Amino acid sequence: MTRVLLATRNAKKLEELRRILDAQGISSIEVLGLSDVEEFEEAPETGATFEANALAKARDAAAATGLPSVADDSGIAVDALNGMPGVLSARWAGRHGDDRANLELVLAQTSDTPDERMGAAFVCAAALVVPGGEESVVRGEWRGSLARKPRGTNGFGYDPIFVPEGEVRTSAELDPAEKDEVSHRGRALRALLPHLREL
């Protein structure tokens, strides 16, 4: 059994990677989270791109633990906000991880935007760093548009206001398996699978 560290404390992200591996029949990998390893100092996310932040987190985790490490950085890019919040998605309202405040700020900033300009995309970069070995970075995007008010209780972050292309439901109204199939993180993590199979 190969142990791989997913550099997150987000239980929903851990479950998502485990479900994707199960769905692909990969049973030789045990996914650990940051709460399963000894604490180490994590550098702040200061990269200008999702890829830079994901790679920095994966490098830190691999160096500190000696385990092959996966990290992701993701967010929402709103067309009417010139691609913002982007890499600042988790702290758009000022405090890191205040999902409700972040979402409400985006809704306030787009309140007078016409429907046809409410386009948005969820973006995820995922990196795998093997100690003393390869580094891989992949990207997944999920296009859609913003709803005017939050709907649904599945997911986290901006899920309650993101309506994927071809859907009437928000991302937070999709069940987890449906979301894994099409989401930005699902796409990025599946793109990493060939590299994970080689471990």
N, C-alpha and C positions, 0 to 999 in steps of 0.2 A: 504494500500500500504506500503510495507516494503522498506525502503531506505537502499541501500547498496553502500558503497564507494569503487570504484575501484581506488586504490592509484596510479594514473598516470595522467599526463597532455597530454598524447598521444591520440589525438582524434580518431586515427584509432583503437587503442586498445579498447576504449570506445564503438565505433560502433560495433566492433567485438563481445564483450560480449552482447551488446543489441540484435544483430542479432541472436546469439546463444540462448538467452532466448526466443526471439520471435519464433524461429524455433521449440522450445520445448513447445510452448504454455504457457510459464510462464509469465503471465501479472501482477502478484502481486508484482513484484520487480521493483523499480525505481533505475536505476544505475546512481550514481553521480561520477564526477571526482574531482581531487584535486582543480580545478578552481571553483568548486561549494561550497567549504567549506572554513572556515577561515584558513589562512595560518598557518602552524606549522613547527617546525624545523624537517627536515628529516635527519636521520643519514646516513652517507655515506655507500655505499655497500662494506663491507669489508669481507663478508663471503667467505669461500673457496668453497662453493657449491651453485648451483642455489636455492636449498631448503632453505638454511640458509638465503640467501638474501631476498627471497620472504617472509619468515616468519618474519624477522626483519621489513620489510616495512609494512606488514599487522599489526603487533603489534603496531608499532609507530602510524599508522593511526587510529586504533581502540582506542588507549589510548588518542589520541589528540581530537578525534571527538565524541567518544561515539557511533559510528556507526559500525555495522558489516562491516568489511573491507576485501577486496580481493586485493592481490598484486601478481605480477608475476615477475620472473626474467628469462630471456631467452637469448639464444645466439646460436652460431654455434660452433660445435666441428668438426674440420677437421682432418681426419685420418692421413694425411701426416705431420700434425703439432702436433702429439701426443695429439689430443683432444683440442688443443688451437684453437682459442682465448677463448672458454669456457666462464667462468664468466667475462672475460675481453673484451667480444665482443664489447660492446658499446664504449670502450675507447682504442681499440687495437692500433690505430695509435697515441695515446697520448692525444687527447682531447675528452671528453665525447660527444657522439652523432654525431660525424662527419662521417656520413654514407659513404660518397664517399671515404674519406681517408682510413677508415677501410677496405672497400671492395677492394680498390686498393692495400693496403698493403698485404692482404691475396692472391690476384692474383699474386703479385710480389713474395711472399714467396713460391708459388706453381708453378711458371712458368716453372721449369724444372722437375716437377713431372709427371711421366707417367700416362696416362688416367686411367689405372686400379687401381691406388693408389689415385685417386681424390675423394674417398668416403668422405661423411660428414653427419652430422645429425644436424638438428635444435632441440634444447632441451628447454623445458619450465617447470619450477616449478611454481605452483600457490598455494597460501595459503589463507585460510579464517580464520579470527580471529573474534570471537564474544566477545565483551567486557564482562568480567567476566564469560566467558563460554568456548566453545570448540575451539580448534585450529585444522585445517585440512590442510595437505599439500599433493598435488598430482603432478605427473610428466607426461608430454607428450613428445614423441620423434617422429621425422619425418625424415626417412632416405632418402638419395639421393646422389648426387655427385655435384662437382663444375663445372660450365661452365668456359670456358677460357676468356669470356668477358661478360659484363653485357647486359641483354636483358629484356625489359619490363618496364612498368611504374607503375604497381600496387604494393602495399605493400611498404616496407621500409627496411632499414638495408641491410642485405645480400640477400634479396629476388631476386635481378636481377642476381645473380650468382649461385643460388641453383636450381638444377634440381631434383625434387622428383623422387623416384623409380617408374618405369613404365611410366614416362612422357618424352616428348621431350621438353616441354615448361619449362621455369623457373617459380619459384614461383611468380615472378613479372608479368608473362604473364597469370596467372590464374585469373579468375574473383573472387571477394570477396567471393561469396557463395561457389564456388568450393574449395577455400582455407580453408574456415571455416570447411568444411567436413573432411579435411585430415591433416590440419596443426598441429604442435606441440602445439600451443596455443589453437587451437580449441579442441584438444584432452584433454589437461589439464583442460580447463574451463568446458568441458562436464563432466569430472570426478568429478568436484566440484558440479555439479548440484544436486545430492542427498542431499548434505549438505545445499545448498541454498534453496532447497524446504522446509527444516525443519524450516527456519527462521520465 
